[in-house]
């Protein structure tokens, strides 16, 4: 079976860790909506099993999962067009992850730079889950036979591991069962940086709230944060090459381009030569126009959390119609007794 015989299917996910921000929207949510609109079967996931690789307050995790689902829908994902799921409600993710723990090699896992970054000097006290979670990520993707995964640059290494796991499984068992998934890294703002430091990724963990635009920020707060965003004294260049040594300028232009569905060169053709005193109000106006409706819709959805729970339950039922047969066939290939159908 060649890769082209797999049904085109998109999978991606975000951790429900609270405080969704502009980086999540431009780097993930907006791109998810773009894929949905291409009429490709798509599954988008709140990856709570990944979240618990570090300790989570149970009440906060439950609330953050619902808030993330609200963010998905407010950003334009339609639960009827896309399958929206909470990872822990689809047990095949964890079951296939164990299989992949046995396929992946220790050397592969030890090369994963994100574990080194997250565990730091305290690696011996990090959870085993934090070390092994790239195998769970591979299972997230391959339990759907996903052919494409929209991700940010920071997840590219994990997608390469997913491809290695699929290749090794297929080779070890003499099958062409798992697709060799393609990472999709596209758009002007696949990595949105801090508004206070253009060398650092925008993050909810940054102690300065001014470093990010939260999806819950009101219009005045959004505009204020953009006005105060760090820049440099030079005018904007007329071509992208002029941004190479200007991280803060590059970040703001990237954000504008992504929100306005333009390339960086198209933006600079319009604003080249302008000072930031002229460009920032343009960016603030655009950001408020794009983000305020999302903020409003998220607030509305969070007032009806029972409806969010129903959407996730229905999503898990639709997801398991895909994942259960794939796990069953995986077990059969390996000579194990398939799970009892429920």
C-alpha positions as CSV (number, residue, x, y, z in Angstrom):
1,X,0.0,0.0,0.0
2,X,1.5,3.4,-1.0
3,X,1.1,6.5,1.0
4,X,-1.2,7.9,-1.7
5,X,-3.8,5.2,-0.8
6,X,-4.4,6.7,2.7
7,X,-7.4,8.9,3.0
8,X,-6.2,12.5,3.4
9,X,-6.7,13.3,7.1
10,X,-5.5,16.1,9.3
11,X,-4.7,15.9,13.0
12,X,-3.3,18.4,15.4
13,X,-3.7,19.3,19.1
14,X,-3.0,21.9,21.8
15,X,-2.4,21.4,25.5
16,X,-5.2,22.7,27.7
17,X,-2.9,24.7,29.9
18,X,-4.9,27.8,30.1
19,X,-4.4,31.4,29.0
20,X,-4.7,31.0,25.2
21,X,-2.9,33.8,23.4
22,X,-2.2,35.2,20.0
23,X,0.6,32.7,19.4
24,X,-1.8,29.9,19.9
25,X,-4.3,31.5,17.5
26,X,-1.9,32.4,14.6
27,X,0.4,29.4,15.1
28,X,-2.4,26.8,15.4
29,X,-6.1,27.8,15.6
30,X,-6.2,29.9,12.5
31,X,-4.3,27.3,10.5
32,X,-6.7,24.6,11.8
33,X,-9.6,26.6,10.4
34,X,-7.8,26.9,7.1
35,X,-7.5,23.1,6.9
36,X,-11.1,22.6,7.8
37,X,-12.2,24.9,5.0
38,X,-10.2,22.7,2.5
39,X,-12.8,19.9,3.0
40,X,-10.2,17.5,4.3
41,X,-11.3,15.2,7.2
42,X,-9.8,16.9,10.3
43,X,-9.5,16.0,13.9
44,X,-8.4,18.7,16.5
45,X,-7.6,17.7,20.0
46,X,-7.3,19.0,23.5
47,X,-4.3,17.0,24.6
48,X,-4.9,16.7,28.3
49,X,-2.8,13.5,28.6
50,X,0.2,15.6,27.5
51,X,-0.7,18.3,30.0
52,X,-0.3,15.9,32.9
53,X,3.4,15.2,32.2
54,X,3.7,17.9,34.8
55,X,1.4,18.2,37.8
56,X,-2.0,19.9,37.1
57,X,-4.6,21.1,39.5
58,X,-7.6,18.9,38.6
59,X,-10.2,21.8,38.7
60,X,-7.9,24.0,36.6
61,X,-7.3,21.3,34.0
62,X,-11.0,20.6,33.6
63,X,-11.7,24.3,33.2
64,X,-8.8,24.8,30.8
65,X,-9.9,22.0,28.6
66,X,-13.4,23.5,28.2
67,X,-11.8,27.0,27.6
68,X,-9.6,25.5,24.9
69,X,-12.6,23.9,23.2
70,X,-14.4,27.3,23.4
71,X,-11.3,28.8,21.8
72,X,-11.4,26.2,19.0
73,X,-15.0,27.0,18.2
74,X,-14.7,30.8,18.6
75,X,-11.8,30.8,16.2
76,X,-14.0,29.2,13.5
77,X,-13.8,25.4,14.0
78,X,-17.2,23.8,13.4
79,X,-17.9,20.7,15.5
80,X,-20.0,19.4,12.6
81,X,-17.2,19.8,10.0
82,X,-14.2,18.9,12.2
83,X,-14.0,16.3,15.0
84,X,-13.2,18.1,18.3
85,X,-12.0,15.8,21.0
86,X,-10.6,15.7,24.5
87,X,-7.6,13.2,24.3
88,X,-8.4,11.3,27.4
89,X,-11.9,10.5,26.2
90,X,-10.4,8.4,23.3
91,X,-8.5,5.6,25.0
92,X,-6.8,4.4,21.8
93,X,-4.4,7.3,22.1
94,X,-2.9,5.9,25.3
95,X,-3.1,2.2,24.1
96,X,-1.2,2.9,20.9
97,X,1.3,5.0,22.8
98,X,2.4,1.9,24.7
99,X,2.9,0.0,21.4
100,X,5.0,2.9,20.2
101,X,7.0,3.0,23.4
102,X,8.0,-0.5,22.4
103,X,8.8,0.5,18.8
104,X,10.8,3.7,19.5
105,X,14.4,3.4,20.6
106,X,16.0,5.1,23.6
107,X,18.5,6.9,21.4
108,X,15.7,8.5,19.5
109,X,14.0,9.7,22.6
110,X,17.2,11.0,24.1
111,X,17.7,13.3,21.1
112,X,14.5,15.1,21.7
113,X,15.5,18.7,22.5
114,X,12.2,19.7,24.1
115,X,12.7,17.2,26.9
116,X,16.1,18.7,27.6
117,X,14.6,22.2,27.5
118,X,11.7,21.4,29.8
119,X,13.5,19.1,32.3
120,X,16.7,21.3,32.4
121,X,19.1,20.3,35.1
122,X,16.4,18.5,37.0
123,X,16.0,15.7,34.5
124,X,16.2,13.0,37.1
125,X,13.1,14.3,38.9
126,X,11.1,14.8,35.7
127,X,8.2,12.4,35.0
128,X,8.7,9.4,32.8
129,X,5.8,10.8,30.8
130,X,7.7,14.0,30.0
131,X,10.5,11.9,28.6
132,X,8.2,9.5,26.7
133,X,5.5,11.9,25.5
134,X,6.8,12.1,21.9
135,X,5.7,8.5,21.5
136,X,2.2,9.5,22.7
137,X,2.3,12.3,20.2
138,X,3.0,9.8,17.5
139,X,0.1,7.7,18.7
140,X,-2.2,10.8,18.6
141,X,-1.4,11.2,15.0
142,X,-1.2,7.6,13.8
143,X,-4.2,6.2,15.6
144,X,-6.1,8.3,13.0
145,X,-3.8,7.4,10.1
146,X,-3.4,11.2,9.8
147,X,-1.5,12.1,6.6
148,X,-0.9,15.8,7.5
149,X,-0.2,17.6,10.8
150,X,-0.1,21.4,10.9
151,X,2.5,22.2,13.5
152,X,4.9,25.0,14.6
153,X,8.6,24.9,14.0
154,X,9.2,23.7,17.6
155,X,7.3,20.4,16.9
156,X,9.1,19.5,13.7
157,X,11.5,17.1,15.5
158,X,8.5,15.2,17.1
159,X,7.0,14.8,13.6
160,X,10.3,13.3,12.4
161,X,10.1,10.9,15.3
162,X,6.5,10.0,14.3
163,X,7.7,9.2,10.8
164,X,10.6,7.1,12.2
165,X,8.1,5.1,14.4
166,X,5.7,4.5,11.5
167,X,8.6,3.4,9.2
168,X,10.1,1.0,11.8
169,X,6.7,-0.5,12.6
170,X,5.9,-1.0,8.9
171,X,9.4,-2.5,8.3
172,X,9.4,-4.8,11.4
173,X,6.0,-6.3,10.6
174,X,6.3,-6.3,6.8
175,X,3.3,-4.0,6.3
176,X,2.4,-0.6,4.9
177,X,0.0,0.1,7.7
178,X,0.9,3.5,9.1
179,X,1.2,6.5,6.8
180,X,4.5,8.5,6.8
181,X,2.9,11.7,8.0
182,X,3.8,15.0,6.5
183,X,4.4,18.0,8.8
184,X,2.8,21.2,7.5
185,X,4.7,24.3,8.6
186,X,3.3,27.3,6.7
187,X,2.3,30.9,7.1
188,X,3.9,34.1,8.2
189,X,3.6,33.5,12.0
190,X,4.3,29.9,12.6
191,X,6.3,31.0,15.6
192,X,4.9,34.2,17.3
193,X,7.4,35.9,19.6
194,X,7.1,37.9,22.8
195,X,6.0,41.5,22.5
196,X,8.7,42.4,25.0
197,X,11.6,40.3,23.6
198,X,11.6,39.3,19.9
199,X,14.1,36.4,20.7
200,X,11.7,34.6,22.9
201,X,8.5,32.7,21.9
202,X,5.2,34.2,23.1
203,X,4.2,32.2,26.2
204,X,1.6,32.0,28.9
205,X,4.4,31.3,31.4
206,X,6.2,34.7,30.8
207,X,5.7,36.6,34.1
208,X,4.9,39.8,32.1
209,X,1.3,39.9,30.8
210,X,2.5,42.6,28.4
211,X,4.5,40.0,26.5
212,X,1.4,38.4,25.0
213,X,-2.0,39.1,23.7
214,X,-4.5,36.8,25.5
215,X,-7.6,35.6,23.7
216,X,-9.5,37.0,26.7
217,X,-8.1,40.5,26.4
218,X,-10.6,43.3,25.6
219,X,-10.0,45.7,22.7
220,X,-8.4,48.4,24.9
221,X,-5.9,46.0,26.4
222,X,-5.0,44.6,22.9
223,X,-4.4,48.1,21.6
224,X,-2.4,49.1,24.7
225,X,-0.1,46.1,24.5
226,X,0.7,46.7,20.8
227,X,1.4,50.4,21.5
228,X,3.9,49.3,24.2
229,X,5.4,46.5,22.2
230,X,9.2,46.6,22.0
231,X,10.6,47.9,18.7
232,X,13.7,49.7,17.4
233,X,14.2,53.3,16.2
234,X,14.5,52.5,12.4
235,X,11.8,52.8,9.8
236,X,10.3,49.6,8.4
237,X,12.2,48.2,5.4
238,X,10.6,47.6,2.0
239,X,11.6,43.9,1.8
240,X,11.9,41.0,4.1
241,X,15.7,40.9,4.1
242,X,15.8,44.1,6.0
243,X,14.2,42.4,9.0
244,X,16.8,39.8,9.4
245,X,18.7,41.5,12.3
246,X,15.6,43.1,13.8
247,X,13.7,40.5,15.8
248,X,11.0,42.8,17.3
249,X,10.3,44.5,14.0
250,X,10.1,41.1,12.2
251,X,7.7,39.7,14.9
252,X,5.2,42.6,14.5
253,X,5.3,42.5,10.7
254,X,4.8,38.7,10.8
255,X,1.8,39.1,13.1
256,X,0.3,41.7,10.8
257,X,0.9,39.5,7.8
258,X,-0.6,36.4,9.4
259,X,-3.7,38.2,10.6
260,X,-4.3,40.0,7.2
261,X,-3.6,36.8,5.2
262,X,-0.6,38.4,3.4
263,X,3.0,37.5,2.9
264,X,5.7,39.6,4.7
265,X,6.8,41.0,1.3
266,X,3.2,42.1,0.6
267,X,3.0,43.9,3.9
268,X,6.3,45.6,3.5
269,X,5.4,46.8,0.0
270,X,2.6,48.7,1.7
271,X,4.3,49.9,4.9
272,X,8.0,50.1,3.9
273,X,9.5,53.5,5.0
274,X,6.9,54.0,7.8
275,X,7.9,54.5,11.4
276,X,6.5,52.3,14.1
277,X,4.5,55.3,15.3
278,X,2.5,54.8,12.1
279,X,2.6,51.1,11.9
280,X,1.6,50.2,15.4
281,X,-1.9,51.9,15.2
282,X,-2.5,49.9,11.9
283,X,-1.5,46.7,13.7
284,X,-3.6,47.5,16.7
285,X,-6.7,48.2,14.6
286,X,-6.3,45.0,12.7
287,X,-5.7,42.9,15.9
288,X,-8.8,44.3,17.6
289,X,-10.9,43.7,14.5
290,X,-9.7,40.1,14.3
291,X,-9.5,39.1,18.0
292,X,-12.4,40.9,19.6
293,X,-15.1,38.6,18.0
294,X,-13.2,35.6,19.2
295,X,-13.0,37.0,22.8
296,X,-16.7,37.7,22.8
297,X,-17.7,34.2,21.4
298,X,-15.4,32.5,23.9
299,X,-17.0,34.3,26.8
300,X,-20.5,33.3,25.5
301,X,-19.5,29.6,25.1
302,X,-18.0,29.5,28.6
303,X,-21.4,30.5,30.0
304,X,-22.8,27.2,28.7
305,X,-20.2,24.6,29.6
306,X,-22.7,21.7,29.4
307,X,-22.9,22.4,25.7
308,X,-19.1,22.2,25.5
309,X,-19.1,18.9,27.3
310,X,-21.7,17.5,24.8
311,X,-19.6,18.6,21.9
312,X,-16.6,16.8,23.3
313,X,-18.6,13.6,24.0
314,X,-20.0,13.6,20.5
315,X,-16.5,14.2,19.2
316,X,-15.1,11.2,21.1
317,X,-17.8,9.0,19.6
318,X,-16.9,10.1,16.1
319,X,-13.2,9.8,16.8
320,X,-13.5,6.2,18.1
321,X,-15.2,5.1,15.0
322,X,-11.8,5.8,13.3
323,X,-9.4,4.9,16.1
324,X,-10.9,1.6,17.4
325,X,-10.5,-0.3,14.1
326,X,-7.0,1.0,13.6
327,X,-5.9,-0.1,17.1
328,X,-7.6,-3.5,16.5
329,X,-5.7,-4.0,13.3
330,X,-2.4,-2.9,15.0
331,X,-2.9,-5.6,17.6
332,X,-3.7,-8.2,15.0
333,X,-0.6,-7.4,13.0
334,X,1.5,-7.8,16.1
335,X,-0.1,-11.1,17.1
336,X,-1.9,-9.8,20.1
337,X,-5.5,-10.3,21.0
338,X,-7.5,-7.3,19.9
339,X,-9.6,-5.4,22.6
340,X,-13.2,-6.4,23.0
341,X,-15.5,-4.1,21.0
342,X,-17.7,-1.9,23.1
